[in-house]
Amino acid sequence: MQDVADGVNAISVGYLGSGKVTDRPLAIVGGNCSLQGFDKEGNDPFWTVTGDNVTSLTMMDYNGDGKNEVCRTSPCLIYFPSLHASSSSCS
């Protein structure tokens, strides 16, 4: 078990990248301004800052390159890191 200082708002489990980032599935958790990826032993080989609270996330091959990306939403934002692009629906 691992404590997550920023809290957990969303969880997705799967392989990140082509499996070369880790050779095992990760539980990606999104909280207050961060994403962390935990393996079954509780190690966190993946961590990044998001800049906003994570409201939902999924791992999928969004751009068809054979590698899973983490796609997340935050209030008023949908972000696809592999494309370095975001879409806002707030005015």
Secondary structure as UniProt FT lines:
FT   TURN            5..6
FT   STRAND          10..14
FT   TURN            18..20
FT   STRAND          26..30
FT   STRAND          32..38
FT   TURN            40..41
FT   STRAND          46..53
FT   STRAND          56..60
FT   TURN            62..63
FT   STRAND          68..74
FT   TURN            75..76
FT   STRAND          77..80
FT   HELIX           81..83
FT   STRAND          85..88
//
